[in-house]
């Protein structure tokens, strides 16, 4: 993959931005990458670990010569950042983002877009439970999807360059309507995260079972939930606030179904439970066949046995 | 660890029994291990892969000379198996099990126990989403907990031998009251499994989002749920039917909490969400510090990047 941009600016230096940087360097997708983070501590860490070719203390310095500016901040901070950078954007440049919600980001960014700047909303479906500038790594996007969403003033040429940029980072790219994106992600990401947060919260707040029991005996299933419930709290607060309707719709369906299964347990309807559990197995098989998860037992966790 | 029993019989040859066999052989915890499975296909597979020193076609032949008989069948099948083997058990031998529910298994087994046979209920908190005779491996129990539960006619000497047997398989052993076990497991295992099954079922049955979209974009969180929702359907049907009260109690608490967070989303109460999500992070840290999960991002999944 050859170079796509001369200068890219990353605004917000967390897991996604740092992974973009390392993935860019691996394949030389951009010549020069600048960075900015609101917190001085984050900027210092970035400088220390060599994250970005240049880290700026001022937002405008980071963006002013960039051909592509990627907003890697929580969804709720997008509009504020856009207002600040709009006057400094280079004519002919492109703005993109990595927000997990797309309609709200489009509504936040588009009204402030200078006429000679294009906006290409993007969402790489990749992440880990770790956050911050030191959590990124070059292979994060390999074989993951990056969804580019359509919107009112979409520009084909700018979209194609952003697509090539993401392919250069290792991702597969697809286009999707913004509202449909928000519904699909409510199913595959937002509702599961809220459910995981809830289960972990409940387990942590039961009088009759102690926290240390929950932790000790977590390998029986619970620990799987704790991974995504350890994701960045600010990012996730914003996801739920800005994808409210779709998330609540899916959670409503979830609760309805959960009540139905609870009734099956209460009434001893074993056939219903067996049918249900047999069917869900096939979804897992589909995901493994699509290369979106490993077939190794327990996700291939490789715990060292105790030596005592 | 030296030998604990001369002859052990495994009834039911799935993931747990096969892992017991391989772990026993690794440390020579028993001289001779016999096996029985109801299905001819399973018995043939076991013979083919060398699972058990001897596989019998008749239940009574497998148990008659055993010093320890371990019931590795679904919780709902325990009583039936116990009724069949009771007349053939050796005087002075011990019965144990690996059921995920303890009160129901005690109620099923104890009434049929010959006077000269001891019962030591056990539950190794270990497993994977795979099942069947070929899914076992020697390290499954390493650094995992095996809970032995107290009951009316508990025998200290028999308990100690079962404890040493499990330590020989690599597990840590702890004693726990049977009813408390069922509540702890409802939190750390049974409720999480039902919730995962439900989430996967919902995602698989939405008109507006296709199954192939769910599968393709599952890496954004959903795929974590599909692992435990791929667990053995019969085993899990029985867990819910036989640990009904504790599971429904925890699910009730879960639903209450989920409604509270849904209301926070609906009313835009970002502070509440942020507090909640910040707190759940610490549970994950506790689990990692306790050696019950890996700190590697994404559980250390090591996906091969696409080469196309």
Boltz contact constraints between the chains, C-beta under 6 A:
constraints:
  - contact:
      token1: [A, 125]
      token2: [B, 217]
      max_distance: 6.0
  - contact:
      token1: [A, 125]
      token2: [B, 219]
      max_distance: 6.0
  - contact:
      token1: [A, 125]
      token2: [B, 220]
      max_distance: 6.0
  - contact:
      token1: [A, 128]
      token2: [B, 297]
      max_distance: 6.0
  - contact:
      token1: [A, 128]
      token2: [B, 298]
      max_distance: 6.0
  - contact:
      token1: [A, 130]
      token2: [B, 297]
      max_distance: 6.0
  - contact:
      token1: [A, 142]
      token2: [B, 305]
      max_distance: 6.0
  - contact:
      token1: [A, 143]
      token2: [B, 305]
      max_distance: 6.0
  - contact:
      token1: [A, 143]
      token2: [B, 306]
      max_distance: 6.0
  - contact:
      token1: [A, 144]
      token2: [B, 219]
      max_distance: 6.0
  - contact:
      token1: [A, 145]
      token2: [B, 217]
      max_distance: 6.0
  - contact:
      token1: [A, 184]
      token2: [B, 209]
      max_distance: 6.0
  - contact:
      token1: [A, 184]
      token2: [B, 213]
      max_distance: 6.0
  - contact:
      token1: [A, 184]
      token2: [B, 217]
      max_distance: 6.0
  - contact:
      token1: [A, 187]
      token2: [B, 203]
      max_distance: 6.0
  - contact:
      token1: [A, 187]
      token2: [B, 209]
      max_distance: 6.0
  - contact:
      token1: [A, 188]
      token2: [B, 214]
      max_distance: 6.0
  - contact:
      token1: [A, 188]
      token2: [B, 217]
      max_distance: 6.0
  - contact:
      token1: [A, 188]
      token2: [B, 218]
      max_distance: 6.0
  - contact:
      token1: [A, 188]
      token2: [B, 220]
      max_distance: 6.0
  - contact:
      token1: [A, 188]
      token2: [B, 222]
      max_distance: 6.0
  - contact:
      token1: [A, 189]
      token2: [B, 220]
      max_distance: 6.0
  - contact:
      token1: [A, 189]
      token2: [B, 221]
      max_distance: 6.0
  - contact:
      token1: [A, 192]
      token2: [B, 199]
      max_distance: 6.0
  - contact:
      token1: [A, 192]
      token2: [B, 221]
      max_distance: 6.0
  - contact:
      token1: [A, 192]
      token2: [B, 222]
      max_distance: 6.0
  - contact:
      token1: [A, 192]
      token2: [B, 225]
      max_distance: 6.0
  - contact:
      token1: [A, 193]
      token2: [B, 221]
      max_distance: 6.0
  - contact:
      token1: [A, 197]
      token2: [B, 277]
      max_distance: 6.0
  - contact:
      token1: [A, 197]
      token2: [B, 280]
      max_distance: 6.0
  - contact:
      token1: [A, 198]
      token2: [B, 257]
      max_distance: 6.0
  - contact:
      token1: [A, 198]
      token2: [B, 258]
      max_distance: 6.0
  - contact:
      token1: [A, 198]
      token2: [B, 261]
      max_distance: 6.0
  - contact:
      token1: [A, 199]
      token2: [B, 192]
      max_distance: 6.0
  - contact:
      token1: [A, 199]
      token2: [B, 195]
      max_distance: 6.0
  - contact:
      token1: [A, 200]
      token2: [B, 280]
      max_distance: 6.0
  - contact:
      token1: [A, 200]
      token2: [B, 283]
      max_distance: 6.0
  - contact:
      token1: [A, 201]
      token2: [B, 257]
      max_distance: 6.0
  - contact:
      token1: [A, 201]
      token2: [B, 276]
      max_distance: 6.0
  - contact:
      token1: [A, 201]
      token2: [B, 280]
      max_distance: 6.0
  - contact:
      token1: [A, 202]
      token2: [B, 253]
      max_distance: 6.0
  - contact:
      token1: [A, 202]
      token2: [B, 254]
      max_distance: 6.0
  - contact:
      token1: [A, 202]
      token2: [B, 257]
      max_distance: 6.0
  - contact:
      token1: [A, 203]
      token2: [B, 187]
      max_distance: 6.0
  - contact:
      token1: [A, 204]
      token2: [B, 283]
      max_distance: 6.0
  - contact:
      token1: [A, 209]
      token2: [B, 184]
      max_distance: 6.0
  - contact:
      token1: [A, 209]
      token2: [B, 187]
      max_distance: 6.0
  - contact:
      token1: [A, 213]
      token2: [B, 184]
      max_distance: 6.0
  - contact:
      token1: [A, 214]
      token2: [B, 188]
      max_distance: 6.0
  - contact:
      token1: [A, 215]
      token2: [B, 286]
      max_distance: 6.0
  - contact:
      token1: [A, 215]
      token2: [B, 287]
      max_distance: 6.0
  - contact:
      token1: [A, 215]
      token2: [B, 290]
      max_distance: 6.0
  - contact:
      token1: [A, 217]
      token2: [B, 125]
      max_distance: 6.0
  - contact:
      token1: [A, 217]
      token2: [B, 145]
      max_distance: 6.0
  - contact:
      token1: [A, 217]
      token2: [B, 184]
      max_distance: 6.0
  - contact:
      token1: [A, 217]
      token2: [B, 188]
      max_distance: 6.0
  - contact:
      token1: [A, 218]
      token2: [B, 188]
      max_distance: 6.0
  - contact:
      token1: [A, 218]
      token2: [B, 287]
      max_distance: 6.0
  - contact:
      token1: [A, 218]
      token2: [B, 292]
      max_distance: 6.0
  - contact:
      token1: [A, 219]
      token2: [B, 125]
      max_distance: 6.0
  - contact:
      token1: [A, 219]
      token2: [B, 144]
      max_distance: 6.0
  - contact:
      token1: [A, 219]
      token2: [B, 292]
      max_distance: 6.0
  - contact:
      token1: [A, 220]
      token2: [B, 125]
      max_distance: 6.0
  - contact:
      token1: [A, 220]
      token2: [B, 188]
      max_distance: 6.0
  - contact:
      token1: [A, 220]
      token2: [B, 189]
      max_distance: 6.0
  - contact:
      token1: [A, 221]
      token2: [B, 189]
      max_distance: 6.0
  - contact:
      token1: [A, 221]
      token2: [B, 192]
      max_distance: 6.0
  - contact:
      token1: [A, 221]
      token2: [B, 193]
      max_distance: 6.0
  - contact:
      token1: [A, 221]
      token2: [B, 228]
      max_distance: 6.0
  - contact:
      token1: [A, 222]
      token2: [B, 188]
      max_distance: 6.0
  - contact:
      token1: [A, 222]
      token2: [B, 192]
      max_distance: 6.0
  - contact:
      token1: [A, 223]
      token2: [B, 287]
      max_distance: 6.0
  - contact:
      token1: [A, 223]
      token2: [B, 292]
      max_distance: 6.0
  - contact:
      token1: [A, 223]
      token2: [B, 293]
      max_distance: 6.0
  - contact:
      token1: [A, 224]
      token2: [B, 224]
      max_distance: 6.0
  - contact:
      token1: [A, 224]
      token2: [B, 228]
      max_distance: 6.0
  - contact:
      token1: [A, 225]
      token2: [B, 192]
      max_distance: 6.0
  - contact:
      token1: [A, 226]
      token2: [B, 283]
      max_distance: 6.0
  - contact:
      token1: [A, 226]
      token2: [B, 284]
      max_distance: 6.0
  - contact:
      token1: [A, 226]
      token2: [B, 287]
      max_distance: 6.0
  - contact:
      token1: [A, 228]
      token2: [B, 221]
      max_distance: 6.0
  - contact:
      token1: [A, 228]
      token2: [B, 224]
      max_distance: 6.0
  - contact:
      token1: [A, 229]
      token2: [B, 280]
      max_distance: 6.0
  - contact:
      token1: [A, 230]
      token2: [B, 281]
      max_distance: 6.0
  - contact:
      token1: [A, 230]
      token2: [B, 284]
      max_distance: 6.0
  - contact:
      token1: [A, 233]
      token2: [B, 274]
      max_distance: 6.0
  - contact:
      token1: [A, 233]
      token2: [B, 277]
      max_distance: 6.0
  - contact:
      token1: [A, 233]
      token2: [B, 278]
      max_distance: 6.0
  - contact:
      token1: [A, 236]
      token2: [B, 277]
      max_distance: 6.0
  - contact:
      token1: [A, 237]
      token2: [B, 270]
      max_distance: 6.0
  - contact:
      token1: [A, 237]
      token2: [B, 273]
      max_distance: 6.0
  - contact:
      token1: [A, 237]
      token2: [B, 274]
      max_distance: 6.0
  - contact:
      token1: [A, 240]
      token2: [B, 265]
      max_distance: 6.0
  - contact:
      token1: [A, 241]
      token2: [B, 268]
      max_distance: 6.0
  - contact:
      token1: [A, 241]
      token2: [B, 270]
      max_distance: 6.0
  - contact:
      token1: [A, 244]
      token2: [B, 265]
      max_distance: 6.0
  - contact:
      token1: [A, 251]
      token2: [B, 262]
      max_distance: 6.0
  - contact:
      token1: [A, 253]
      token2: [B, 202]
      max_distance: 6.0
  - contact:
      token1: [A, 254]
      token2: [B, 202]
      max_distance: 6.0
  - contact:
      token1: [A, 257]
      token2: [B, 198]
      max_distance: 6.0
  - contact:
      token1: [A, 257]
      token2: [B, 201]
      max_distance: 6.0
  - contact:
      token1: [A, 257]
      token2: [B, 202]
      max_distance: 6.0
  - contact:
      token1: [A, 258]
      token2: [B, 198]
      max_distance: 6.0
  - contact:
      token1: [A, 261]
      token2: [B, 198]
      max_distance: 6.0
  - contact:
      token1: [A, 262]
      token2: [B, 251]
      max_distance: 6.0
  - contact:
      token1: [A, 265]
      token2: [B, 240]
      max_distance: 6.0
  - contact:
      token1: [A, 265]
      token2: [B, 244]
      max_distance: 6.0
  - contact:
      token1: [A, 268]
      token2: [B, 241]
      max_distance: 6.0
  - contact:
      token1: [A, 270]
      token2: [B, 237]
      max_distance: 6.0
  - contact:
      token1: [A, 270]
      token2: [B, 241]
      max_distance: 6.0
  - contact:
      token1: [A, 273]
      token2: [B, 237]
      max_distance: 6.0
  - contact:
      token1: [A, 274]
      token2: [B, 233]
      max_distance: 6.0
  - contact:
      token1: [A, 274]
      token2: [B, 237]
      max_distance: 6.0
  - contact:
      token1: [A, 276]
      token2: [B, 201]
      max_distance: 6.0
  - contact:
      token1: [A, 277]
      token2: [B, 197]
      max_distance: 6.0
  - contact:
      token1: [A, 277]
      token2: [B, 233]
      max_distance: 6.0
  - contact:
      token1: [A, 277]
      token2: [B, 236]
      max_distance: 6.0
  - contact:
      token1: [A, 278]
      token2: [B, 233]
      max_distance: 6.0
  - contact:
      token1: [A, 280]
      token2: [B, 197]
      max_distance: 6.0
  - contact:
      token1: [A, 280]
      token2: [B, 200]
      max_distance: 6.0
  - contact:
      token1: [A, 280]
      token2: [B, 201]
      max_distance: 6.0
  - contact:
      token1: [A, 280]
      token2: [B, 229]
      max_distance: 6.0
  - contact:
      token1: [A, 281]
      token2: [B, 230]
      max_distance: 6.0
  - contact:
      token1: [A, 283]
      token2: [B, 200]
      max_distance: 6.0
  - contact:
      token1: [A, 283]
      token2: [B, 204]
      max_distance: 6.0
  - contact:
      token1: [A, 283]
      token2: [B, 226]
      max_distance: 6.0
  - contact:
      token1: [A, 284]
      token2: [B, 226]
      max_distance: 6.0
  - contact:
      token1: [A, 284]
      token2: [B, 230]
      max_distance: 6.0
  - contact:
      token1: [A, 286]
      token2: [B, 215]
      max_distance: 6.0
  - contact:
      token1: [A, 287]
      token2: [B, 215]
      max_distance: 6.0
  - contact:
      token1: [A, 287]
      token2: [B, 218]
      max_distance: 6.0
  - contact:
      token1: [A, 287]
      token2: [B, 223]
      max_distance: 6.0
  - contact:
      token1: [A, 287]
      token2: [B, 226]
      max_distance: 6.0
  - contact:
      token1: [A, 290]
      token2: [B, 215]
      max_distance: 6.0
  - contact:
      token1: [A, 292]
      token2: [B, 218]
      max_distance: 6.0
  - contact:
      token1: [A, 292]
      token2: [B, 219]
      max_distance: 6.0
  - contact:
      token1: [A, 293]
      token2: [B, 223]
      max_distance: 6.0
  - contact:
      token1: [A, 294]
      token2: [B, 301]
      max_distance: 6.0
  - contact:
      token1: [A, 297]
      token2: [B, 128]
      max_distance: 6.0
  - contact:
      token1: [A, 297]
      token2: [B, 130]
      max_distance: 6.0
  - contact:
      token1: [A, 298]
      token2: [B, 128]
      max_distance: 6.0
  - contact:
      token1: [A, 299]
      token2: [B, 299]
      max_distance: 6.0
  - contact:
      token1: [A, 299]
      token2: [B, 301]
      max_distance: 6.0
  - contact:
      token1: [A, 301]
      token2: [B, 294]
      max_distance: 6.0
  - contact:
      token1: [A, 301]
      token2: [B, 299]
      max_distance: 6.0
  - contact:
      token1: [A, 305]
      token2: [B, 142]
      max_distance: 6.0
  - contact:
      token1: [A, 305]
      token2: [B, 143]
      max_distance: 6.0
  - contact:
      token1: [A, 306]
      token2: [B, 143]
      max_distance: 6.0
